[in-house]
Structures are given as structure tokens and as C-alpha cells.
Amino acid sequence: MKSRSPALSGNSSRPTQTAKPMAIHDAPTYTAAQLEALAREFVHANAGSPPEIPVDVEIMLERLPGVSLDIRPALQARFGVMGMVLRDVSTGDIVVYIDDKLADGPVARYRMTVAEELAHILIHRRVLDSVTQDGDFRHLQGLAQWHQMERNAKRCAAAILMPAEQVTAYARRVYPRLVKAAGFGDCSAILKYLASQLASSFEVSVSAMAIRLSEWAMRISDRVEGAVRARLDYLA
């Protein structure tokens, strides 16, 4: 099972809950650039600059004041999700719950789920302040705006687990070795191997890394395709 240490001692000072919970229709929306910048700032503030790879997403989450991580049985069976966030009305604290089976499952999926819940806290905190019981979460899931919130959280989570600067640096180191071994004949194979090697380093799934490599603003996949066409043994 993954490490689930209690919230760090710095969390003992709980902030006063002065902000009024925000209705979901007032939930902020974000551009890709905004989510990338927010994730970069958060990672650098909480994991160093440059951060050690793989980033410790559990520690970063538990360093947030008034936030803790816990395991909950049958979360997937009851709500169709592997992670959820609830606020304790008595303390104002936020608890991130992870399905018990996931906690003992694949590391990459567990890390991504924790990162998605962390992202929700970072970008949707005032909406989540109104989620204090299971029924509130079910209601939130049923609203049209929830899908946009989920998309934003997934993009932010990817940027937290796979920081753009570090992904680019790793890709530049790995690519020359791949083309030296495989040549320039099969670009799709090079991209597949690149995603696989970086996924192992960042402790994410291969599919998550493949998507990340194609995203703005890195567009590593486009760089690889251009380098292979030009028969370059380096990435610009």
C-alpha cells in the first residue's frame, strides 16, 4: 500500500473559513496556459525548483493547510469514482478520500487520482467548500458544469505529475538514445518507446504520458516527428 502518513505538522494551524462557498455555476474556468502556470507555481513552491522526479504528490497535498488524505471503502462502487473531496463542517478541513482498492492497486493510477483531487482543491476550492456530505457530491456530479471542472482538474493534475520543463528535459535526454538504437524509420515506435521510458521515470501510465507529450505548450510529439523527418539525433 502507498504511504499515507498523517497530515504534516504544518497543517495543525487551520485557516479561518471566511470565504462563502461558491455555487457551481460560478466555478471559474481556465485556459490551458493558466492551468500550466498554476501547476508550475504550485510544484515549485512545494516540491522545489527544479522538483525531484517523480514528484511526491501525497506530500504536496498534505502540506496544504487543513487538507488530509484518507482511504474509503467502496468509493468506486457507490459513486463511480476513485477519489472524492468532502469538507468537514465541524472543522472546515478538507478530506481527500481514495478508494481502498485503488490504494493497493497500480501506483500510476493511484498517483493520478490523488493529483486530480489535489487539482480540484487548487482550482475549485470554493465550490468544494459546499460539499459536506455524500448527497452534495452526488448532486455535483449530476450538473453539466461538473464535466468542465473534471477536464480542468485532469489537465492540472497532468501538469503537476509531469511538469513541462522536466518532461522536456527528460525527452531531450532519451530521444538521442532511441534514434541511435532504432534509427529514423519508424516515428510511431520512437514515440511509443519515449512515452514508455518517461512514464516509468515520472510514475504515470504510458497513456497519460503519451497524451502529455502531445499537449501544448511542449508538443514533444510534434518535435519528435520533425526531428525524425529531418533525421536529427537531437530534439530542438
Sequence and secondary structure as in RCSB ss.txt:
>XXXX:A:sequence
MKSRSPALSGNSSRPTQTAKPMAIHDAPTYTAAQLEALAREFVHANAGSPPEIPVDVEIMLERLPGVSLDIRPAL
QARFGVMGMVLRDVSTGDIVVYIDDKLADGPVARYRMTVAEELAHILIHRRVLDSVTQDGDFRHLQGLAQWHQME
RNAKRCAAAILMPAEQVTAYARRVYPRLVKAAGFGDCSAILKYLASQLASSFEVSVSAMAIRLSEWAMRISDRVE
GAVRARLDYLA
>XXXX:A:secstr
        GGGGS     S    GGG     HHHHHHHHHHHHHHHHTTTT SS  HHHHHHTSTTEEEEEETTH
HHHHS SEEEEE TTT  EEEEEEHHHHTS HHHHHHHHHHHHHHHHHHHHHHTT  SHHHHHHHHTSTHHHHHH
HHHHHHHHHHHS HHHHHHHHHHHHHHHHHHH SS HHHHHHHHHHHHHHHHTS HHHHHHHHHSTTT HHHHHH
HHHHTT SS  
